[in-house]
Amino acid sequence: MSRKLESIDIEVNERKGANNPTWEVVIPGKRSIGIIEQVEEKYHAVSSKNNYSLYSKTLESAINELLSYFTLHEK
């Protein structure tokens, strides 16, 4: 029941003009995976497809959580 490991190329783009620091995680040329916003000392990630919310302590862990969720539930 294991899944074949596969590499996903992504880009993390900072959004300008937002009230809080915000980044968009995308698969280049295909689609957006989700948005990450820094709220106080936490990072709030929201998946693009079904608006599932995740919270992390670092930007890197928020990106990893978003990718994990995408791989398991949205792909």
N, C-alpha and C positions, 0 to 999 in steps of 0.2 A: 504494500500500500504506500510505498514511498514515491515521491515525485522526482522526476528527473531534474537535476539542478540545471538552471539556465541563467545566463547573465542578462540583465536588463540595463541598457544604457539609459541614463537619465540626465536631465539638466535641472539645476536649482537656480531659479531666477528671482532676484529681489524685485519686489514691486515698489515703485516710487509713489509718493503722495498719500500713503496710508497713514492713519493715526498711529498705529503701532508698527514696529518692524515686521514685514510680511514677505514670505517667499512662496513661489509656485514651483511645484515639482512636476516635471513633464517628461514624457517620452518624446524625444525630438522627432518632429514631423508626423506624429500620430495623435497624441492626446494628453490631456492634463490628468495627473494622478490625484493631486490634491493641493490644498493651500495650508501653509503653516504660518501662524501668527504668534509673536512673542507677547504674552500677557503677563505683566509683572515679572516674576522669575521663572515662569513656566512657558512651554511651547505648546500651543493648541493646534493640532493637525486635524483637518477635515477632508475626508475623501470626496472626490469630485462626483462619483457616480451615485452614491446613496447618502451622502452627508454624514457618514459615521465619524464621531469625534474621538480623538485620542489625545492624551496629555503626556508630555515628557519633560525631563529636567534639562536636556540639552538639545540643540538644533540637530546634531548628528543622530541622536536616538529618535527624535521625532521623524526624521527622514527614513530611518530604518523601520520604524513602526508602520509608517505609511506604506512603504514598499512591501512589507510583510503582509499587511492587510490586503493590499492590491493583489498580490500573488495568490493568496488563499481564497479571496472572496469575489474579486471583480474580473479577473483575467478571463 
